[in-house]
Amino acid sequence: LDDMRTASEFVDIVLVFGKVRLPCHKVVLASNCEYFKRMFLAGMKESQTDEVVMNGIDCKTGVLIVKYLYSGSITVTEENAQDLLSASNMFLLSDLKDSIEKFLSKRIQPPNCVSLLNLSHFFELQDLIKTSRKFIADKWDDLSDESIVELTEDDMEVILKEHECQENNFLRLQSWVKSVDGGEERFPRLLENVKL
């Protein structure tokens, strides 16, 4: 089918990602993607046209997603993971979203652990949230203050409960409180998680 798509045989819609135009088959898109199924069945204007502009998805990601819908396979890399995650969320591709979550879980390191935790909250990746929090608690002493201040209050609370070294917890909490807006008001509640 992908060969037919690239040869523009029997295509009935063109997806436009930026300046890239990808001829496709509605039946393939709708059978492999709930987003397109809903689009074409709901009587939206896109179901009546032969061209759909896909806003919010860059051309490289768009090409990868279309190939994924035709082949069922995709190569996730550190460079494209976040864009693919955003696209899989938009297109309701839960299997792809799960694959990206597993990919990211294997790549947690001290420099990226907090940003991955924040990303996992944004896309509601529950397994990655748990994995990131555990990693942060385990590597708590090795993380920079700059990364710690990017934690949310809820994450800070969970990690303070999990981490053993209470003296370091107190120092990290002080740094966090000084660096975030409204930290002083949150200090008493978070301090309850530090056993002095």
Residue frames relative to the residue before (quaternion, step in Angstrom):
aa qw qx qy qz dx dy dz
L 1.0000 0.0000 0.0000 0.0000 0.00 0.00 0.00
D 0.6446 0.5183 -0.3380 0.4491 3.57 0.99 -0.77
D 0.6011 0.5440 -0.3589 0.4625 3.58 1.13 -0.62
M 0.6424 0.5068 -0.3173 0.4794 3.57 1.02 -0.78
R 0.6293 0.5336 -0.3332 0.4562 3.56 1.04 -0.76
T 0.7029 0.4619 -0.2817 0.4618 3.58 0.81 -0.98
A 0.6769 0.4481 -0.2886 0.5077 3.59 1.17 -0.50
S 0.3957 -0.7446 0.4420 0.3060 3.60 1.35 -0.02
E 0.3555 0.7288 -0.5019 0.3010 3.57 1.06 0.78
F 0.8660 0.0002 -0.0570 0.4967 3.55 -0.82 1.11
V 0.3511 0.7295 -0.5155 0.2807 3.59 1.14 0.44
D 0.1347 -0.8152 0.5602 0.0589 3.56 -1.08 0.71
I 0.7613 0.2028 -0.1775 0.5897 3.57 1.26 0.28
V 0.2030 -0.7446 0.6215 0.1348 3.55 -1.21 0.56
L 0.2074 -0.7469 0.6205 0.1192 3.56 -0.87 1.02
V 0.1734 -0.7938 0.5792 0.0657 3.55 -0.85 1.02
F 0.0331 -0.7697 0.6367 -0.0346 3.55 -0.69 1.20
G 0.7982 -0.1201 0.0402 0.5889 3.58 -0.14 1.26
K 0.7893 -0.2450 0.2105 0.5221 3.56 -0.62 -1.15
V 0.5843 0.5759 -0.3665 0.4388 3.57 1.30 0.00
R 0.1539 -0.7775 0.6077 0.0506 3.54 -0.88 1.04
L 0.0734 -0.8146 0.5754 -0.0023 3.57 -0.69 1.12
P 0.2814 -0.7496 0.5741 0.1712 3.60 -0.48 1.15
C 0.0014 -0.8119 0.5810 -0.0566 3.59 -0.89 0.95
H 0.4236 -0.6430 0.5690 0.2886 3.51 -1.42 0.03
K 0.4781 -0.6868 0.4647 0.2894 3.59 -0.69 1.06
V 0.6548 0.5350 -0.3258 0.4228 3.57 0.91 -0.89
V 0.6482 0.4968 -0.3210 0.4796 3.61 1.02 -0.72
L 0.6564 0.5067 -0.3137 0.4626 3.58 0.89 -0.91
A 0.7107 0.4686 -0.2664 0.4521 3.59 0.83 -1.00
S 0.6817 0.4893 -0.3066 0.4493 3.61 0.99 -0.69
N 0.7593 0.3661 -0.2005 0.4992 3.59 1.16 -0.48
C 0.7819 0.2536 -0.1206 0.5565 3.57 1.25 -0.15
E 0.4288 -0.7307 0.4808 0.2260 3.56 -0.56 1.22
Y 0.5905 0.5866 -0.3566 0.4243 3.58 1.06 -0.74
F 0.7178 0.4292 -0.2516 0.4871 3.57 0.81 -0.99
K 0.5905 0.5613 -0.3674 0.4487 3.58 1.05 -0.68
R 0.6789 0.4756 -0.2861 0.4807 3.57 0.88 -0.95
M 0.6318 0.5478 -0.3299 0.4380 3.57 0.97 -0.86
F 0.7473 0.4233 -0.2304 0.4574 3.57 0.79 -1.02
L 0.7134 0.4491 -0.2626 0.4695 3.61 1.09 -0.60
A 0.6532 0.5638 -0.3127 0.3970 3.58 1.13 -0.56
G 0.4958 -0.6798 0.4214 0.3383 3.57 1.22 0.03
M 0.3135 0.7428 -0.5248 0.2731 3.56 1.19 0.48
K 0.6709 -0.5080 0.3435 0.4168 3.58 -1.20 0.45
E 0.5947 0.5846 -0.3599 0.4183 3.60 1.13 -0.63
S 0.6372 0.5336 -0.3395 0.4403 3.60 1.12 -0.57
Q 0.6980 0.4614 -0.2579 0.4831 3.58 1.23 -0.40
T 0.6854 0.4688 -0.2738 0.4853 3.59 1.24 -0.13
D 0.4306 -0.6955 0.5069 0.2718 3.55 -1.24 0.29
E 0.7384 0.2977 -0.2055 0.5691 3.58 1.30 0.21
V 0.0491 -0.7894 0.6120 -0.0001 3.57 -0.93 0.95
V 0.2761 -0.7425 0.5906 0.1536 3.55 -0.80 1.06
M 0.2167 -0.7915 0.5651 0.0850 3.56 -0.69 1.15
N 0.1478 -0.8144 0.5591 0.0486 3.56 -0.03 1.30
G 0.7840 0.3590 -0.2542 0.4379 3.54 -1.15 0.64
I 0.6986 0.3701 -0.2615 0.5537 3.59 1.25 -0.03
D 0.3585 -0.7413 0.5199 0.2273 3.59 -0.69 1.04
C 0.6897 -0.5282 0.3114 0.3852 3.56 -1.22 0.49
K 0.6371 0.5251 -0.3467 0.4452 3.64 0.92 -0.79
T 0.6746 0.4823 -0.2861 0.4800 3.56 0.93 -0.92
G 0.6265 0.5505 -0.3308 0.4416 3.58 1.00 -0.80
V 0.6442 0.5113 -0.3132 0.4747 3.57 0.97 -0.87
L 0.6623 0.5067 -0.3071 0.4586 3.60 0.91 -0.89
I 0.6598 0.5079 -0.3116 0.4578 3.59 0.94 -0.86
V 0.6555 0.4976 -0.3223 0.4678 3.61 0.89 -0.85
K 0.6469 0.4992 -0.3253 0.4759 3.61 0.92 -0.82
Y 0.6232 0.5348 -0.3312 0.4647 3.59 1.06 -0.76
L 0.6669 0.5045 -0.3073 0.4543 3.59 0.90 -0.87
Y 0.6931 0.4546 -0.2720 0.4888 3.59 1.11 -0.60
S 0.8031 0.3157 -0.1465 0.4837 3.60 0.93 -0.82
G 0.3912 -0.7215 0.4829 0.3054 3.58 1.12 -0.59
S 0.7184 0.3748 -0.2638 0.5232 3.59 1.22 0.11
I 0.0003 -0.7794 0.6249 -0.0451 3.51 -1.23 0.64
T 0.3096 -0.7251 0.5794 0.2069 3.56 -1.13 0.59
V 0.1724 -0.7758 0.6031 0.0682 3.54 -0.60 1.21
T 0.0429 -0.7844 0.6188 -0.0006 3.56 -0.92 0.96
E 0.6608 -0.4806 0.3761 0.4369 3.56 -1.27 0.16
E 0.6507 0.5356 -0.3113 0.4391 3.58 1.11 -0.67
N 0.7987 0.3143 -0.1667 0.4853 3.61 0.95 -0.78
A 0.4252 0.7533 -0.4402 0.2405 3.60 1.24 -0.23
Q 0.6967 0.4717 -0.2982 0.4508 3.59 0.79 -0.92
D 0.6531 0.4977 -0.3178 0.4741 3.61 0.97 -0.78
L 0.6580 0.4924 -0.3090 0.4787 3.59 0.99 -0.79
L 0.6125 0.5449 -0.3448 0.4571 3.57 1.07 -0.70
S 0.6530 0.5063 -0.3016 0.4758 3.55 0.94 -0.88
A 0.6760 0.4858 -0.2890 0.4728 3.58 0.94 -0.90
S 0.6557 0.5025 -0.3234 0.4616 3.61 0.93 -0.82
N 0.6182 0.5273 -0.3346 0.4773 3.56 1.12 -0.63
M 0.6702 0.5002 -0.2918 0.4641 3.58 0.90 -0.93
F 0.7596 0.3865 -0.1959 0.4851 3.57 0.89 -0.96
L 0.4295 -0.7325 0.4372 0.2964 3.60 1.30 0.15
L 0.3505 0.7291 -0.4970 0.3140 3.57 1.02 0.88
S 0.1505 -0.8560 0.4888 0.0753 3.56 0.36 1.27
D 0.6257 0.5322 -0.3554 0.4461 3.64 1.00 -0.67
L 0.6558 0.4900 -0.3052 0.4865 3.57 0.98 -0.83
K 0.6301 0.5350 -0.3264 0.4585 3.57 0.97 -0.84
D 0.6510 0.5069 -0.3075 0.4741 3.60 0.99 -0.84
S 0.6449 0.5215 -0.3198 0.4582 3.60 0.98 -0.81
I 0.6595 0.4952 -0.3049 0.4763 3.57 0.97 -0.84
E 0.6158 0.5412 -0.3423 0.4591 3.58 1.03 -0.75
K 0.6580 0.4923 -0.3054 0.4811 3.60 0.94 -0.85
F 0.6189 0.5459 -0.3280 0.4597 3.57 1.01 -0.85
L 0.6998 0.4680 -0.2716 0.4663 3.59 0.81 -0.99
S 0.6111 0.5703 -0.3469 0.4254 3.60 1.05 -0.73
K 0.6846 0.4798 -0.2733 0.4759 3.58 1.13 -0.66
R 0.7256 0.4362 -0.2306 0.4796 3.57 1.26 -0.23
I 0.3594 0.7330 -0.5010 0.2872 3.56 1.20 0.41
Q 0.0599 0.7668 -0.6328 0.0891 3.54 -0.92 1.05
P 0.7012 -0.4706 0.3080 0.4383 3.61 -1.16 0.34
P 0.6945 0.4792 -0.3306 0.4229 3.67 0.78 -0.75
N 0.7954 0.3226 -0.1657 0.4857 3.62 1.07 -0.61
C 0.4362 0.7523 -0.4369 0.2299 3.60 1.23 -0.20
V 0.6862 0.4659 -0.3008 0.4708 3.61 0.90 -0.81
S 0.6544 0.4936 -0.3302 0.4680 3.60 0.94 -0.76
L 0.6329 0.5062 -0.3370 0.4792 3.62 1.06 -0.64
L 0.6146 0.5323 -0.3465 0.4679 3.58 1.05 -0.70
N 0.6750 0.4834 -0.2955 0.4726 3.59 0.88 -0.90
L 0.6266 0.5245 -0.3255 0.4757 3.58 1.05 -0.76
S 0.6611 0.5146 -0.3088 0.4504 3.58 0.96 -0.86
H 0.6076 0.5221 -0.3561 0.4810 3.60 1.10 -0.57
F 0.6539 0.5389 -0.3158 0.4270 3.58 0.88 -0.96
F 0.7799 0.3104 -0.1579 0.5200 3.59 0.95 -0.89
E 0.4316 -0.7387 0.4279 0.2916 3.59 1.31 0.26
L 0.2827 0.7508 -0.5275 0.2796 3.56 0.84 1.08
Q 0.2353 -0.8461 0.4615 0.1254 3.55 0.25 1.30
D 0.6572 0.5001 -0.3265 0.4597 3.62 0.92 -0.80
L 0.6653 0.4898 -0.3033 0.4749 3.58 0.98 -0.81
I 0.5808 0.5550 -0.3753 0.4624 3.60 1.10 -0.59
K 0.6834 0.4834 -0.2867 0.4659 3.60 0.83 -1.00
T 0.6678 0.5059 -0.2967 0.4584 3.57 0.90 -0.95
S 0.6684 0.5013 -0.2982 0.4615 3.58 0.92 -0.90
R 0.6528 0.5102 -0.3197 0.4596 3.58 0.92 -0.87
K 0.6566 0.4999 -0.3169 0.4675 3.58 0.93 -0.86
F 0.6352 0.5256 -0.3270 0.4618 3.58 0.95 -0.86
I 0.6664 0.5005 -0.3033 0.4620 3.59 0.87 -0.94
A 0.6509 0.5033 -0.3202 0.4695 3.60 0.94 -0.83
D 0.6749 0.4960 -0.2916 0.4621 3.60 0.98 -0.84
K 0.7681 0.3266 -0.1618 0.5264 3.60 1.05 -0.78
W 0.2081 0.8466 -0.4712 0.1339 3.57 1.33 0.24
D 0.7076 0.4724 -0.2645 0.4540 3.57 0.85 -0.98
D 0.6926 0.4882 -0.2712 0.4565 3.60 1.17 -0.50
L 0.5990 0.6011 -0.3581 0.3894 3.59 1.20 -0.33
S 0.4955 -0.6577 0.4835 0.2970 3.54 -1.12 0.70
D 0.6016 -0.5533 0.4342 0.3787 3.54 -1.22 0.52
E 0.5993 0.5783 -0.3567 0.4234 3.59 1.09 -0.70
S 0.6928 0.4444 -0.2930 0.4865 3.59 0.97 -0.73
I 0.6102 0.5735 -0.3499 0.4200 3.60 1.03 -0.76
V 0.6741 0.5101 -0.3156 0.4312 3.60 0.91 -0.84
E 0.6012 0.5553 -0.3623 0.4460 3.61 1.25 -0.19
L 0.5003 0.6494 -0.4284 0.3800 3.59 1.28 -0.08
T 0.4508 -0.6434 0.5382 0.3053 3.54 -1.18 0.59
E 0.6662 -0.4907 0.3709 0.4217 3.56 -1.25 0.29
D 0.6618 0.5074 -0.3137 0.4541 3.60 0.91 -0.85
D 0.6530 0.4951 -0.3168 0.4775 3.58 0.97 -0.81
M 0.6156 0.5477 -0.3396 0.4535 3.56 1.00 -0.82
E 0.6563 0.5188 -0.3082 0.4528 3.57 0.92 -0.90
V 0.6679 0.4995 -0.3016 0.4620 3.59 0.85 -0.96
I 0.6948 0.4791 -0.2814 0.4566 3.59 0.86 -0.94
L 0.6179 0.5296 -0.3487 0.4648 3.60 1.00 -0.70
K 0.6454 0.5171 -0.3161 0.4649 3.59 1.04 -0.74
E 0.7220 0.4674 -0.2455 0.4471 3.58 0.99 -0.85
H 0.6821 0.5062 -0.2982 0.4355 3.58 1.02 -0.74
E 0.4717 -0.7356 0.4340 0.2191 3.55 -0.93 1.00
C 0.7130 0.4765 -0.2747 0.4350 3.59 0.82 -0.95
Q 0.2639 -0.8254 0.4824 0.1282 3.55 -0.11 1.32
E 0.6080 0.5496 -0.3638 0.4427 3.58 1.05 -0.66
N 0.6697 0.4778 -0.2915 0.4881 3.56 0.95 -0.89
N 0.5919 0.5624 -0.3602 0.4513 3.59 1.07 -0.69
F 0.6642 0.5050 -0.3062 0.4583 3.57 0.91 -0.92
L 0.6624 0.5022 -0.3079 0.4630 3.60 0.93 -0.88
R 0.6539 0.5017 -0.3081 0.4752 3.58 0.98 -0.84
L 0.6365 0.5262 -0.3234 0.4620 3.56 1.00 -0.81
Q 0.6328 0.5252 -0.3302 0.4634 3.59 0.96 -0.82
S 0.6615 0.5049 -0.3022 0.4650 3.57 0.90 -0.92
W 0.6535 0.5181 -0.3064 0.4590 3.57 0.95 -0.90
V 0.6612 0.5234 -0.3003 0.4458 3.57 0.90 -0.99
K 0.6781 0.4976 -0.2905 0.4563 3.59 0.96 -0.85
S 0.7485 0.4561 -0.2121 0.4322 3.57 1.07 -0.71
V 0.7204 0.4180 -0.2608 0.4881 3.62 1.12 -0.43
D 0.5668 -0.5848 0.4549 0.3602 3.53 -1.16 0.59
G 0.8350 0.1563 -0.1419 0.5082 3.55 -0.87 0.96
G 0.3105 0.7957 -0.4760 0.2095 3.56 1.25 0.31
E 0.6222 0.5633 -0.3484 0.4173 3.57 1.00 -0.79
E 0.6606 0.5038 -0.3152 0.4586 3.59 0.99 -0.78
R 0.7003 0.4670 -0.2660 0.4698 3.59 1.09 -0.64
F 0.4716 0.7221 -0.4155 0.2891 3.56 1.24 -0.42
P 0.6817 0.4930 -0.3361 0.4234 3.67 0.68 -0.92
R 0.6672 0.4977 -0.3146 0.4563 3.60 0.90 -0.84
L 0.6929 0.4660 -0.2826 0.4722 3.58 0.92 -0.86
L 0.5976 0.5801 -0.3562 0.4236 3.58 1.09 -0.67
E 0.5599 0.6091 -0.3813 0.4126 3.60 1.16 -0.52
N 0.6790 0.4880 -0.2810 0.4710 3.60 1.20 -0.46
V 0.6303 0.4719 -0.3311 0.5200 3.57 1.32 0.08
K 0.2243 -0.7814 0.5716 0.1112 3.56 -0.68 1.12
L 0.1069 -0.8245 0.5552 0.0226 3.56 -0.31 1.28
